[in-house]
Structures are given as C-alpha cells and as structure tokens.
Amino acid sequence: MRGHIDDVVLDDYLLHIYTPPVSTNENELYPVLYVQDGSSLFLSSLDELERRFIAGELPCVVLVGIQPVNRLDDYTPWQAAALVEGRPAFGGGGDAYLAFIVTQVMPYVEAEFPVQTGLEHTGIIGASLGGLISMYGAFRYADVFGRIGSISGSYWYPGMIGYMQSASFATGAAGTHQFYVSVGTREGEGKTNVQKDMVSLTLQAREALLGQGLDEKDVLLVLDEDAVHRVDFFQRQFPEAIKWLFR
C-alpha cells in the first residue's frame, strides 16, 4: 500500500502532487497542503512520511509541491533591492503567484484529487523565502488558508514585520487559523547583514500574529536547537508541521 506522485504542469509551473496511501474507504477525502519549492521538503523523506501515515502517527494529507518559475519573484510580496551587490533584486511577484495558486492550482487539485475543502482542511507551507510567501499568503487569503507553516521564514525581508503588524487579518472564530512557525537557534550566525537577526525577527513575527488577535494556542513557535539555515533542517521540521497543523 503506497501513495503516489503525479507530475502536472499548469501555466509553466511544475506541480508534484502526492496522494497518501488509500485507506480501506476509497471515498475518503484528505486535507491538502500547498508546498513551496516543489517536493524539496518531502521527497527525500517520503518513505518515512508514508510509514508514519500508515501507522497513524501523522494525519494523512495530500501534498501539492509547486516548483517556482523565478523564486526571487514568486516568493516576494513586493520589490526590494538585492541583499548582496551584484545579485538579482527581488521581483515582488508574490501577489500574482498566490493568485495563481488560488485561482488555478486549487480548482485543479480539488477537481482531480481526493481533498477536503475549507479553511480547516487547506494549508500552505514553505521554508526560507517559501516561508515568507506562505505567511504573506495567510494574510492575503485569510479566507482560503487556515493552516499555515513557515519554516525559517525570511522575516528580514524589508517591510514584512511592519506589514504583519498593520495589515488587516480577520481571524473569525478562535481556532480557524493555525500557524506553525520555526527557526533554527543558530540561524544568522556568521551573517553581517539583516539576516543575522533571523531568530529575533521570527520572534517578532510571532508577536505580530498574536497582535492580530490570534490565540497563543493557535500559534506554535518552534526553536530548532542548533539548527542552521539549511534544507535538511527544514525537512526535519516538515512532518512536525503536518502533525501540528492537522492534529
């Protein structure tokens, strides 16, 4: 009994859509999690994820990995200068990218795969800039995404903390939105630019969420001991995010 991955191209974006092992009830529907950076957060650990799905240690969920076309454009909410001279600037195409997810990816997935709909069953997650755009998506589409994962989110991005503090975020009833926010305790080490403040800025992001009226029980902050800003540390947070967001 194994799940499977379907590769689909929509509007130049490659999607890796993972469906968990089918239960004895073939009509069962699953929550769905839209994942930044394609399958990079889950492909290498898929065997372990499936083991935990089958054992009941993790809630089964459909994973929709979306490969960016231009990461510095897709995952940034507005334009900003490059952090390092000579590197590309940030394009600020996040609104168009999120609209693509909501208006094209979601209708396709909901029509073709066994997913539940509604806030409590629909999540968005990413790491680094992917965590940034996932958080931005939570604000821009508070009526769409109720389960939000931001792993080592790039809250150093100019204006992001201020946006989270001042933007309108309608939470509705308590518990409608759940946030999983993590950061490695060693992130920012060796940096001299604003990235040196990764940990403190993540703490500020959490406070901004609470300032929006979210209850403390709906915002989990995980300080990943001795973790640095690296994909293998992001990957080990991924199943824990699934477990908490869809508990």
Secondary structure in CASP SS format (residue, H / E / C, confidence):
PFRMAT SS
TARGET T0000
AUTHOR 0000-0000-0000
METHOD secondary structure of the structure
MODEL  1
M C 1.00
R C 1.00
G C 1.00
H E 1.00
I E 1.00
D E 1.00
D E 1.00
V E 1.00
V E 1.00
L E 1.00
D C 1.00
D C 1.00
Y E 1.00
L E 1.00
L E 1.00
H E 1.00
I E 1.00
Y E 1.00
T E 1.00
P C 1.00
P C 1.00
V C 1.00
S C 1.00
T C 1.00
N C 1.00
E C 1.00
N C 1.00
E C 1.00
L C 1.00
Y E 1.00
P C 1.00
V E 1.00
L E 1.00
Y E 1.00
V E 1.00
Q E 1.00
D C 1.00
G C 1.00
S C 1.00
S C 1.00
L C 1.00
F C 1.00
L H 1.00
S H 1.00
S H 1.00
L H 1.00
D H 1.00
E H 1.00
L H 1.00
E H 1.00
R H 1.00
R H 1.00
F H 1.00
I H 1.00
A H 1.00
G C 1.00
E C 1.00
L C 1.00
P C 1.00
C C 1.00
V C 1.00
V E 1.00
L E 1.00
V E 1.00
G E 1.00
I E 1.00
Q C 1.00
P C 1.00
V C 1.00
N C 1.00
R H 1.00
L H 1.00
D H 1.00
D H 1.00
Y C 1.00
T C 1.00
P C 1.00
W C 1.00
Q C 1.00
A E 1.00
A C 1.00
A C 1.00
L C 1.00
V C 1.00
E C 1.00
G C 1.00
R C 1.00
P C 1.00
A C 1.00
F E 1.00
G C 1.00
G C 1.00
G C 1.00
G H 1.00
D H 1.00
A H 1.00
Y H 1.00
L H 1.00
A H 1.00
F H 1.00
I H 1.00
V H 1.00
T H 1.00
Q H 1.00
V H 1.00
M H 1.00
P H 1.00
Y H 1.00
V H 1.00
E H 1.00
A H 1.00
E H 1.00
F C 1.00
P C 1.00
V E 1.00
Q C 1.00
T C 1.00
G C 1.00
L H 1.00
E H 1.00
H H 1.00
T E 1.00
G E 1.00
I E 1.00
I E 1.00
G E 1.00
A E 1.00
S C 1.00
L H 1.00
G H 1.00
G H 1.00
L H 1.00
I H 1.00
S H 1.00
M H 1.00
Y H 1.00
G H 1.00
A H 1.00
F H 1.00
R H 1.00
Y C 1.00
A C 1.00
D C 1.00
V C 1.00
F C 1.00
G C 1.00
R E 1.00
I E 1.00
G E 1.00
S E 1.00
I E 1.00
S C 1.00
G C 1.00
S C 1.00
Y C 1.00
W C 1.00
Y C 1.00
P C 1.00
G C 1.00
M H 1.00
I H 1.00
G H 1.00
Y H 1.00
M H 1.00
Q H 1.00
S H 1.00
A C 1.00
S C 1.00
F C 1.00
A C 1.00
T C 1.00
G C 1.00
A C 1.00
A C 1.00
G C 1.00
T C 1.00
H C 1.00
Q E 1.00
F E 1.00
Y E 1.00
V E 1.00
S E 1.00
V E 1.00
G E 1.00
T C 1.00
R C 1.00
E C 1.00
G C 1.00
E C 1.00
G C 1.00
K C 1.00
T C 1.00
N C 1.00
V H 1.00
Q H 1.00
K H 1.00
D H 1.00
M H 1.00
V H 1.00
S H 1.00
L H 1.00
T H 1.00
L H 1.00
Q H 1.00
A H 1.00
R H 1.00
E H 1.00
A H 1.00
L H 1.00
L H 1.00
G H 1.00
Q C 1.00
G C 1.00
L C 1.00
D C 1.00
E H 1.00
K H 1.00
D H 1.00
V E 1.00
L E 1.00
L E 1.00
V E 1.00
L E 1.00
D E 1.00
E C 1.00
D C 1.00
A C 1.00
V C 1.00
H C 1.00
R C 1.00
V H 1.00
D H 1.00
F H 1.00
F H 1.00
Q H 1.00
R H 1.00
Q H 1.00
F H 1.00
P H 1.00
E H 1.00
A H 1.00
I H 1.00
K H 1.00
W H 1.00
L H 1.00
F C 1.00
R C 1.00
END
